[in-house]
Amino acid sequence: YKAGTDYITIRPSRWRELPPAGTRITTAHQALLATIQPPDTTSPVLSAGGTEQYVSSVDTGTDAITFSGAHGFLDNDPIACWNDDGTIPITENTIYYVRDKTSTTLKLALLPGGSAIDLTTTPTATRFRCTIAKPITNWRIQGIEFRTKPGQLSQYNLVQIGIEEAVRESIPRNIEFSHSYIHGIEGENGPRICMFLNAAAFSLTDSRIEHCNKEGEEGKAIGGTQTPGPLLIRNNYIAAGSINMLFGGDYVRVEGLVNGDNGGIRIEGNHFTRPLSVKYSSGTGGAGAPMGSCSDGAKY
């Protein structure tokens, strides 16, 4: 998060040698790119958006909310909460403001610096989560390679733009990717999702996404559950083990949001493919046969 509307651009030292806008990069341009790998075997290499914080208990006597770990919120930070399996003592999809925080607890007010609200009910939800209601905005990513580490077996989201936000105000916006290479490693277990995309005012152009093929999972090149738009996916090479692009497929946390309802989703001039090398066949391909078999006994 940063204040203001100016863009910050992240690009390599050899960015002037990249192709012009409208020309898609290929693996031949890899030497021009700056490379970033994940810090460990599970975290995204890039994450834009606050993390979800899980509530462990609510004290109706002190009106304090306790989180399962350090929450990271500051006094007067706007936050919103949601759940999908019970009730909580505040209103979902409503922005509150933090007060009286410790590292793991806080109280909530309706206005910055206002009085703490009276929490009168104990939550029944086991998945009671809160996120900060400040968006990540105005970033340009140009000429960057995002890749898994060799031998990395448990990557989930490689690039993560947004999370399961509870209000529209939290959703990242004005994010641009161009001439970028986002991928797993050919012949290895890749990410489950190469680019998780819960964003508004987002563009991906002239880029390449491939080897998104985590074994035993629905490998996706691009996948998002709440993407209000406007989104522009233009002139990219996109290849995944299972699903090249998916919008939806999970709960929408923001009440009333429909994917693309704020400017649409424009997809044009892309090369969508799924190489046969990601299929399992007898003696080649995946590490082991999947469940069941086809009648020919050879390909799955």
N, C-alpha and C positions, 0 to 999 in steps of 0.2 A: 504494500500500500504506500502511496505517496500523495502529497497534496498537489493541486494544480492540474492543468490539462496539457502541459508540454510532454512530448514523447521522449523516452529514453530508448536509444537504439543500441543493440548488442550485435556486433559483427566482427569478423576476423580481420587481421591486418591486410590480407590480400583481397578484400572485398571488391576493389576496383577491377579485378580480373574475372569476377563472376559474370555470367551472361546477362544481357540486358533484360529488363522486365518483359515478360511475354515469352521468354525462352526457358524451358524447363531444364534443371540440372540433371546430370546423369552421374553414374559412379565415376566417370572420367574426371569429374570436377572435385573429387574427394580431397585431393591434396590442397585445395584452396580453402577448405573449411576448417574452422576451429572445432575440436571434438570435445564433447562433455559426456562422461559416464556417470552412472548412479553411484551414490556414496556407499551403498550396501546392496544386498541381494533382493531387497523388497521395496525400498523407497523409490519414488519417481526421480528421474534425473533433473526434472524441472517441475515445480509445483506453483501454480498461481492461484491463490485462494487460501483462506484460513482453514485450519484443521477443525474437524468436528470434535467437540468436547463432550464426553459422556457424563451425565449426572448420576451420582451414586446414591444420594439421599437428599431429602428436604426436611428442614426443621420448622414445623409450624409454630413453635414457640418463639424462636429468634428470627424467623423469616429468612434464614440463611440457606443457600443452595450449596451443596458440597459436590465437587467433581471427583472423578475417579483418579485424577492426577493433577499436576499443575496445569491450570487452565490458560494462563498467558494473557488474560484480559486485563485492561487497565480501568481505573475509575473513570466514569463518564463514557466509556466505549459503548457504542450501540451494538446490541446483540439480539438475535432472534432464535427461537427454539422450536423443535418439532418432535414428533414421535409417530410410530406407526403400529403400536401394539397395546394401547391402553389410554390412560388419561394423565394429564399433567396439571399442576396448580396454576398455570398461567395460560394465556391465549396463544395458540399457535399462530405463526405467520404475522406476529406483531413485534415491533421493535421496542425493546426496553433499554435502559441505561444502567451500567454497572455502578455500584457504590459499595463502600465498606469491604473492599476485596482483601482477601489474604491470598496466598499462593494457590490454595485449593478451594476456597469458599468465596461467595459474594452475595450481595443483596441486589434487588432490582428496583428501579424507579421508572415512572412513566416519562419523566423529563430529566435532562442532565442536572444533577445536583438536587433533584427532588427527593421527597420522602420515600422511604422504602415501602413497597407494596406489601400488603398483609397476605401472606400465604396461608390459606386455611385448610387445604386438603393435601394429603400425602399422595404422591403419584403412584399409579399402578403400572405405568409403562416401564418395561425393562430396557427399552431403547429410547431414552429421553436425552436428546442431544441439543447443543447450542453452538452457533457459529457467529463470528463477528459480522456485522452488517456494514462493512466498508468494502468497496470493490477494489480489486486490482485493476488499474486503468492505464492506458496510454504507454504501451511497450511495443517495440518493433524488434523482431528477431530475424536476422538476415545472415545467410551463409554459415549456419551452425549445424554440425552433425551431432545428433543425440543418439547414442547407441548403448546397448547392453555390454557388460563386460564378458570377455571370453569365459566360458564355463559357468555362467550365471544361470541358475535353473528355476528361480522362483519369482521372477519379475512379474508384477501385475500391470500397473499403468507406467509406461515409460515417460511420456510427457503428459502432465495432468493440468488442464486449464479449467479451474473451478472444481467444486466438490458438490455435496448434496445441500446446497444453500436453502435456507428457510424463507427468504424474502428476495425479491428482485434486486433490492439495493445491494445485496452481497455478491451478485454474479459478476465475474470479471468482464470487462468490456474494453473496446478499442485496443485489441491485441492483434498484431500482424506477424505472420510468419511468411518468409519468402526465401527461395533458393536454399532450403534446408533439407537435410537428409536425416530421416527418423527411422530407426530400424533395429531389429535384432541381428543375429549373426547367422548367415546361411549354414544350414546343417546342424544348428544347435537349437535348443529349446528357447523360443523367443518370448517376448512380452505377451501377456493376454490382450492388452490394448496398447497399441503404439501411441495413439493420441486420444486421451479421454477429454471430451470437449463439452463442458457446460459453460457456454460463453454467450455474450451479446456483443454485437459489433466486432466480429472476428473475421479474419481472412487468412487463407492458406493458399499460396500461389507459387507456381514454378518450382515445386518441391518434389521429393521422392519419399514414399513410405513403403517399407517392405519387411519381410521376415517377422511378421507379427503372428506367431504360431505356437503359443504355449501348448505343450502336449496335454491332451485330455481336457482342453478348455475350448471355448469358442474364440479363437484368435481373431481379433478385430484390428483393422488399420485405424479407423476413426469410430468412436462411439460416444454418444452423449445422451443423457436422460432428460435434461431440461435446458434447452438452448433457444432462448427467445428470439435470437437474431438481431439485426440482419447478419447472416453468415454468407461468406463467399468462399467456395472451394473451386479454384480455377487452375487448369493446366498443370495438374500433378500426376505423377505415376503412383498408383495406389494398389498394393497387393497384400493380402492377408491370408492366413491359413484357413479361415472359415468365412468371416463376414467382412467385406471391405468397408462398409459404412452402415451405421445403425444409429437412428435417433429414436429414443424411447426404450422400451424393454424393462423399465423399472418404475418404482413409485416416482411421481412428481411431488416434490416437497412444497413448492411454492403454489399456494392456492390459486387456481384459475389459470395457471400457465399452460399453454399449448406450444409445443415445439414450433418455432418459426412465427409466433404470433406478433412479433415486434419488428417486422421488416422482412420476414421470409428467409428461406434458405436457397441460395442460388448455387447450382452445381453445373459447371460447364467446362468442356474441353479437357476432361481428365481421361487418363488411360487406366481403366479398372481391369485387373486381371487376377488370376490365381494360378501360379505356376504348378504344373503337374508334379514338381519335385516335392511339394508338401503333402501329396497323397501317400498313403501307405500301400505298398504292394509286396508280394512275396519276395523276400530276399533283399528288398531295398526300401528306402523311405524311412518311416517312423521306427522308433526303437522297439516297438512291440505291436502285435495285432490288436486292433480295437475290439470292443465287445461285438460279438456276432460276426457273420460273414455273408458275403454275397454268393449267389448261386454258382458263380464260376470258380469260387474258392481261391481266387488270386488277388483281386483288387477290392479295396474297401473305400 
